[in-house]
Amino acid sequence: MAAQKLTLAVRPRGKPVKKLPEEISLPTNGPTYELYNQLSLTAGTTIHRLRVTKGSDGSFVPNSKDLSINSTGLREQSTIYVKDLGPQIAWRTVFLVEYLGPLLIHPLLYLILPSTSNGSGPSYLQTLTLTLVCLHFAKRELETLFIHRFSSATMPASNIFKNSAHYWLLSGLNMAYWIYLPSAPAARQSDPLITYPGLAMFVIGELGNLSNHLTLRNLRSSGGAERGIPQGLGFGLVTCPNYMFETLAWVGIALVSWSWSTVLFAAVATAQMGIWAKKKEMRYRKDFGGEYQKKRFSMLPGIW
């Protein structure tokens, strides 16, 4: 028996979409992915540039292989609106570009700044700080390539400049300049009572963060968008222990570098992660209801 089909009226939202069909016929029980696929093929553009909403209530129709067209509430002769989101860039590419900044800028300024005033070259703390920063962002690059699974494939290409500025300027140029100057606190002799605890915090933070990322990776299949409740190191304590361990690692780098530029970046990054963590807690409560054990603190136990 042939699959039952429905015909949808198609209208552009905003600027016109070239070659957009006036209507489209699809299997009722087919996935919404097929809707996006047919629209992109007809319009001669990529799936990721398109956003589809229902004409009846304006609600978003997600691009999914697991969600049927019928379950969205679309019926025969329903109207859908299609918006062209403009040029897109893969989230994975964005992450790789963001983290590349500090990996290039720190070694460069480490080599070209005069370092210590007596001409003996970079100090122990300056070299150690360079090592920790490069290890951190190299880990980020490797996680982006081999661990992270993204729920959204792309973002507007123009946003890459805004997103990259945080890393290239704040953790790249600003941090590196003030750390590798001959007058920088890191150019002086180290204090083991500060340096070694900082190193310990960095190692614990990075390993804990890696463990959390592996846990989150295993909640989603390759190319999938499914969500689950994470269990494991720190997840019983706060909503986002990966952010908690990230903060711990940056406090460790701040103790080693003795630089207010590092403290500034750590403070800005922690504030942003705190906002994300609160949103994640609300999302878990909404998506999983009674299955999810509500957390009092989303990122830092007893604080946030």
Number of C-alpha atoms within 10 A of each C-alpha: 3 5 10 10 14 18 17 19 16 21 19 17 15 11 10 12 17 12 13 19 15 11 15 17 14 18 18 19 15 19 20 24 19 17 23 23 17 16 23 18 13 14 16 13 19 15 18 22 19 20 17 24 17 18 17 12 7 11 12 14 21 17 21 17 13 13 16 19 23 16 13 14 11 20 15 13 14 16 19 23 20 24 17 20 15 13 14 17 17 15 20 18 13 20 18 19 17 23 24 20 20 25 22 14 19 25 18 13 20 20 12 10 16 17 23 19 13 8 9 9 17 22 18 14 22 28 18 18 25 23 13 21 21 19 14 21 19 17 15 19 20 12 17 19 14 9 17 18 23 17 13 14 14 17 18 15 15 12 12 18 13 10 14 19 15 17 23 23 16 20 24 24 20 18 25 27 16 19 29 31 21 21 14 17 19 27 23 17 10 18 10 10 8 13 20 15 14 21 21 13 20 26 18 16 24 21 15 21 24 19 18 22 17 13 18 20 17 14 17 17 11 11 11 15 17 11 14 13 14 18 12 12 15 19 18 14 16 23 28 26 26 27 25 24 26 24 25 25 26 26 21 25 26 23 21 27 30 22 19 14 20 23 18 16 21 22 15 13 19 20 14 12 20 20 13 15 24 16 14 15 20 14 12 18 16 11 13 13 11 9 10 15 13 16 17 14 18 28 29 20 14 9 8 15
